[in-house]
Amino acid sequence: MSEPITTAVVGIGDISAVHLAAIAGNPRVRLVGVCDVDPERAAQASERLGVPGFTDHQSLFDALHPQVVHVTTPHHQHVPVALDAIEAGVHVLTEKPVGHTVAEAEELAERARTASVKVGLVLQNRYNPTSVAVRDALASGVLGPIAGGRASVWWSRPAPYYAAAPWRGRWSEGGGGALINQAIHTLDLLLWFVGDPVTVRGKAANLADDTIEVEDNATIVIDHEGGPRTVFFATNSHHTNAAVELEITGRDGTLTLAAGELRLTDADGTRMLATDAQADGARSYWGLGHALLIDDFYARLDDPEPFWLTPDVGLGALRVLRTTYAQSGLLPDGTPL
Ligand SMILES: NC(=O)c1ccc[n+]([C@@H]2O[C@H](COP(=O)([O-])OP(=O)(O)OC[C@H]3O[C@@H](n4cnc5c(N)ncnc54)[C@H](O)[C@@H]3O)[C@@H](O)[C@H]2O)c1
């Protein structure tokens, strides 16, 4: 068997557990180090996982020369860590969003286009069976010309979620709230399914949570290339994490995603196309795509082509949501889009 691919994880918080589990479950990959700016977190993870721990990523790169790094830090640290990794010749798999502003995300996207290493973006919901089935149905032409659609994310992020990691509630570190942190996955799907945005009219606000700076609620109307129009709604003020809803309608049929089930309705009636298996546990709404995406990233590491989810792919949803913030007067003075 060939030598394992060496990897490291930078940012040992909530989501790192999912990345570490996927790494542990992939026999081709070996974890060689972890990093967190919090010395206690770095030390605990180092002991638990039996690998060296670091409090800055550059020291980790210099000491261990991993082939791959997973970036699971707060949003404002994605681009700085990813750029340093590219400079050090380390492949990058970064969590969404690409960056906390469009300006810095564009910088990473540009650098990634000519990098000698791969830069992948975690948009795991693209691996959902229902997402794949929507793309297949649209490619088959079964809907006819698309008129439009709608998508909504009714989730709950109560005060303890922000108290546990205050960056999530701050513009300077999170770059936003419900849209950039939670609903970005569904916004990305909507653009992937219906097409690139041409015009965006959005309104975001903090309506219910005065413990945070960022928005907890947003509505966006998007005109897509070719003419379809969609309406997007997101809130973090629901009382549960409800299943995402999404609907796309065309001249000949309608696709409806609800409760993790995708149905097609056309002249022949309604039939089920695909179902997403439900993950267990309190974080089940993260979906099951992480392990699929991470395994796919490693499986394609030797491909001559870039990994299909590049920073460029992530710019679409980021531009729509940051434009919504700007249109709502929410971006702090002097903040770039
Ligand atoms: N894809 C998904 O479904 C999903 C779900 C949850 C979180 N996320 C993403 O994962 C990322 C982390 O979110 P989280 O909820 O795990 O955050 P968290 O606050 O729980 O963990 C982040 C960790 O990074 C550390 N950190 C901060 N700056 C660092 C740096 N420069 N170098 C090393 N460590 C650093 C912090 O000390 C903390 O331990 C975010 O980008 C978030 O959007 C994605």
The ligand as a Gaussian input file, in Angstrom:
#p B3LYP/6-31G(d) Opt

LIG

0 1
 N      -20.015000      23.029000       6.884000
 C      -20.805000      23.107000       7.967000
 O      -21.927000      22.620000       7.990000
 C      -20.285000      23.814000       9.176000
 C      -20.890000      23.631000      10.432000
 C      -20.353000      24.319000      11.527000
 C      -19.271000      25.173000      11.360000
 N      -18.730000      25.335000      10.120000
 C      -17.608000      26.263000       9.893000
 O      -16.477000      25.798000      10.596000
 C      -15.693000      26.915000      11.027000
 C      -15.492000      26.839000      12.531000
 O      -16.746000      26.907000      13.151000
 P      -16.931000      26.325000      14.634000
 O      -18.362000      26.480000      14.934000
 O      -16.276000      24.983000      14.732000
 O      -16.080000      27.405000      15.464000
 P      -15.482000      27.267000      16.932000
 O      -15.401000      28.617000      17.506000
 O      -16.197000      26.197000      17.676000
 O      -13.997000      26.724000      16.632000
 C      -13.031000      27.521000      16.003000
 C      -11.675000      27.221000      16.645000
 O      -10.661000      27.887000      15.896000
 C       -9.716000      28.422000      16.811000
 N       -8.984000      29.482000      16.105000
 C       -9.326000      30.790000      15.910000
 N       -8.399000      31.411000      15.133000
 C       -7.465000      30.469000      14.843000
 C       -6.258000      30.489000      14.104000
 N       -5.843000      31.597000      13.438000
 N       -5.520000      29.359000      14.051000
 C       -5.911000      28.242000      14.700000
 N       -7.055000      28.156000      15.425000
 C       -7.822000      29.248000      15.474000
 C      -10.547000      28.872000      17.996000
 O       -9.755000      29.001000      19.167000
 C      -11.562000      27.727000      18.077000
 O      -11.095000      26.676000      18.896000
 C      -16.448000      28.159000      10.564000
 O      -15.945000      28.548000       9.321000
 C      -17.870000      27.674000      10.396000
 O      -18.621000      28.417000       9.444000
 C      -19.202000      24.663000       9.044000

